């Protein structure tokens, strides 16, 4: 049994006034493979695979309440591979509920979906749930169709790089920092000092580069050429699903069932059942499985908050930050 789990349970029972607990450890077979489960009935053998894209898109294991979670990109990669190898899977629906994530993580998902479509010829439909913003929307752009609920949050096309400065606070406390660096820009963005105008300009160049990629991809993919529409849809704001349909950011307004039906029609498999994949135990199964974020080392039990911005490394993000 995981040592941290045992310590946590022991501590909770001790606080509650209970004695030292005993544990029953049952050996189970560790499997990295995916299990298929039917989530919507159909006739015949054809299938539509529903693949979730939930939460922050980061190419690293997500933090869990007690231990590390899995790498979402690893899981999605494995699910796409399974759908590609199964001749009975005629189409895929990406069930997106994400505010975005890192620039690179979002682009990896985009490239994976594009390559899946090119390799298999199977249609992919994006179904945006509560939110498909920034990197979540970037991912949807790789699909044949984008469907969103009328009340979904869609858009936030843009890039953000967050930084802050503690220099004034440190000065008040009588603390002075001095970085020994190989070049003047090595500690650019450091929170220990104020950023110079020159450093801000350099970071802005990178932000502009990533934004230009996102903007061009979105406008080209969605065939938006009206200058006023381009201006409002790429200034970072979000839209309801209904408004997103009106300005051309999505194809249809509908719920997940509608997206599955569209996938069936695109694949000419009207009677296909809908399936999902799940990984029974732990990470594994793809080249992304061991891409883990560094874990803080401590002699105390830590409970990192799952899926919070506080757990993310610094960097450039396609991320909606309300």
N, C-alpha and C positions, 0 to 999 in steps of 0.2 A: 504493500500500500504506500502511496505517496507520502513521504515524511511530513510535508507541509500540511496535508489533509489531516494526518493523525494528530499533529500538534494543535491544529485549529479545533478539531473536535474535542481533544483533551481539555483545552483551555475553556471552551464553552461549557463543558460539563462541570469543570471545576468551579467556574463562576456560579453555575446553577446549584452548587452544593452537592453534586453527585460524586461518587467514588471514582476510582481509576477505571476507565472503561476497558472492555475486552473487544477484540476485533476478530471477525471471521473473514479470512482471505480466501476467496474462491478463484482458482486459476481459470483463465479464459484464453481462448486462442486469439492472438493478435493478428488482425487482418488489415491490409492496406487497400483491399479491393472495395469496389462500390456495390451496394445492393440496390436493386431496382424495385420500386414500389409503384403500384398503380394509384393515381390520384383522381382520375376521371375515366368513367367507363367509355368503351367504344366497342365496335364489332370488328371482327377480323383480327389480323396480326399486326397491322400498322400502328406506329406510335408517334406521338409528339413528346419530346423530352423537354421538361420545364426545369430550367437551371436558375437558381437564385443568385442575384448579385446584391448582397445586403451590406449595409454599413460602410465604413471607411475603406476605400480601395488603396491598400498599401501592400507592397511586395515584401511582406514580413509576417511572421506569426502575430496574430492579434493577442493582446493581453487578456487573460481570463481572471475571474474573481480569485481563484486560488492558484491556478497554474496557467501556463501559456496555452492559448488557443491554437487554431490551425491557421495556415496561410491561405487566404481566400483565393488568391491567384492559383495556387497549387491545386486546390479543390476544383475550381472551375476548369482548369486545364485538363484535369483527369476526367471530369464529367463530359467535356467536349470530345475527348478522345474516345470515351465509351459510346457516345452518340454517333461519332464518325464510323466506328467499327461495327455498329449494329445496323445491318441492312434493313431492319424493320423500322428503325427510326427514320421518319421521312422529313421531319422538321424540328426546329428547336425554338422554344420561347424563353427569352431572358426575362426573368421576373426581377425588375430593378427597383430597389428601394435604397438609394444611396445619395448622400450629399456630395460625393466625389472623394478625392483622395490625392495622392501624390501625382505629379505630372507623369512620371515614368510608369507608375502602377496603372494609371488610367490608360496610357498609351499601349502598355503590354496587353491589356484586355482587348482594346480596340484591334490590335494586330492579330491576336489569337482568333477573334471572331471572323475577321476578314479572311484569314488563311483557312479557317474551317469551311467557310462558304466556298472559297475557290477550290479547295481540295475535294469536297464532297458534293457540291452542287445542291446541298440541302438548304432551304430557306430558313432564315433566322428572324424572328419577330421580337422586338423589345416591348415589354409591357411595364410601363412606369406605374408604380403604386403610389404611396404617399409622396415620395420625392425622387426625382431623377434630375439632379442639378450638377452643374460643373462637370467633374469627372464622371459622374453617373450618366449625365447626358452625353458626354464625349463617348462613352462606351456604347450608348444606344445608336450613335451615328454609324456604327459598323453594320447595323442590321438592315434587312430588306424593308422592313416597315417599323414605324414607331407608333405605339398606342399608349395613351395616357388616360387616366380617370379625369373627369371634368374638373375635379378639385385637386388634382396632383400639383405639386410644385415642380416646375420645369424651367430649365434655362441656366442662369448664372454663368454665362459664357465668359470666362476670364481666368486670370492667374493671380495668386497672392503669395507674398513672401513676408512672413511676420517676423519682426524683431523688436527688441526693446532695449532701453539703456538704463543701467543702474548707477551710472557714473556720479550723478548728483547725490544719491543716497550714500554711496561709498565714501564720497568726499566728506559728507557730514559726519560719518562714523570714523573718519581719520584713516580710512583704508585706501591704499594706493596699489594699483595693479600695473604690471609691466610685462608685456608679452615679448618673449624672445622668438623672433620669427625669421624665416628665410627671405621673405620679401614683404613689401609694405602692405600688400592686400591679403596676406595669409590669414589674418584674423578679421576679415571683413564681415560685418554683421554681428560682431561680438557684443553681448549684452553688458560687458564690463566697461564700455566707453561709448561716447556719442559717435555716431557715424558722420564722416566727413561728406561734404557735397560731392566730391569725386567718387567716393565709395557708393553713395546712393545712385549716382549716375550709372556706375558699372552694373549694379544689381538691376536697375531699371532696364538696361539693355537686354539682360537675360529674360526678365519678365516679359518684355515686349516681344522677344523672339518666340517664347512659348505661347503667348497670346495670339500672335500672328498665325501660328500653326493651328491653334484651336479655331480661330475665326475663319480662316480659309477653308478648313475641313468642314466646319458647320455650314457655311454659306454655299460651298460647292456641292456638298452632299444633299442639302435641302433645296438646292436650286433657287436660292434667294438672291435676287439681283437689285431689288428696289433699295435705293440708298437710305431712305428714311427707315425702312424695316431693318436693314442691316445695322443702322445706328442704334435703334432701341433694343435690338435683340442681342447686341454684343457689348452693352455698357455695364454688364454685371448684374442686371436686375433679374428677378424670377417672374414667371408667369403661371397662371392657372393652366390646367390642361386645356380648358376651353379656349383661352386666349392664345395658347401655344399653337393650337390647331388653326386659329384664325390667321396668324402671321406666318404659318408654314413650318414651325419647328417640329411638329409631329404630323402623322398622316391621319390618324383616327382618334376619336374620343370613345373610350370604352373601358370595361373592366377586364380582368385577367381572362375570363371565359371568352370574351370577344377576341382577344389576342390569340388564344388557342384556336378558335374557329378560323381566324385569318390564316394562321399557319397551316391548318388543314387544307384550306382552299388553295394556297400557294403551292402546296406539295401534292395537290390532287389526291388527297387521302381523307375524304370527308368523314369516314367512319373510324379514324384512328383514335386510339385511347391515349390519354395523357399519363406520362410516367415521370417520376423524379428519382434522383440517385442520392444515396447517403453513404457516408463512409463510417463503418461501425466503430472503429477504434483508432483514434490518434491520427497524426499526420503521416504522409507518405504517398507514394504512387506516382509522383511526377518529379521533374527536375527542379521544381520550385519548392518541394516539400521541406527542405532544410534551410530555406532562406529565413532566418529568424532574427528578430531585433535583439540587440544586446540586453541582457537582463541585469538590473542593478544588483550588485552583490552586497549582502548585509547579514549580520548575525541575528537579526530579528525577523519575525514572520511578517511578510508584507502582503497586502491585499490590493494590488493595482486595480484601478477602476477600468472595466472593460470598455472599449470603443469610445474613449474620450480623447479630445485633442491634446490633453495634458500628457498623454502617453506617446505622442508622435514626435519623431525627430524633426529638427529644423530642416527647412528646404523649401522647394517651390511646389505649390499645390494648385490643382484644379479642384477647388473646394468652396462650397457655399458656407459662409460663416455669418448666420443671422445674429 
